[in-house]
């Protein structure tokens, strides 16, 4: 999803309305340079321009709604920000923000509340921490990319006996496709450990998708499908079936794959084979259709 940064606002002192300065440096793990609220638990505040326009239509010009009047640092168009989950990544040029909070308690005495009896920040505003700093300007493109994690299951690679090439191949392909890749894990073929790792990534990072590689065959230690199904809330059998059908056109050995695809919470988990070549072939098939499915999971598009 893509949007536009409409305004960049700061206030030099707490308790004063923020003013649009159009361009500002955003400092890593701090916030907007010169903003009185930078460095707090809520480093950067964001608000949707669409939410402000809706409010403007309701308030009958009781107050002038200049950028920053709701206390937002960044006014963004193109997104319903409150619909995105905690942990979502927001990219503005080189700046990387991560969503940490949706809504806040409104100060009962703020100008908007006094004049209109309503303030949209408690339910429309979101807050983020700064993972990577840089300079932003009004007019910059804003992107909320799909977030991914990659987990390789391989006893030999974990012991350092063989280089893991499949996991890095997935990461490179996803980054080229515009995904933001978080955790990149290499673990032994242990069902309990794999299930625990998948659960931890879902709980802590809330990625849109996790790709696993390895552990889907017939060997006694191939337990990735079991680990994946153990934590699943819902099955998505069509993805694994499509991968097998597609791979059968390349090699009949594809019929031996036990890979599965499932949903845990709002994260899609897709098992891929263990070889770099097979991983690339499977991604050729999956990636073109995946954006639609992730959009449904994220609530951006209708099913």
Secondary structure by P-SEA (a helix, b strand, c coil): ccccccbbbbbccccbbbbbccbbbbbccccccccccccccccbbbbbaaaaaaaaaaaccccccccccccccbbbcccccccccccbbbbcccbbbbbcccccccccccccccccccccccccbbbbbbcbbbbbcccbbbbbcccbbbbbbcccccccccccaaaaaaaaaaaaacccccbbbbbcccaaaaaaaaaaaaacccccbbbbcccccccccccaaaaaaaacccccaaaaaaaaaaaaaccccccccbbbbbbcccbbbbbbcccaaaaaaaaaccccaaaaaaaaaaccccc
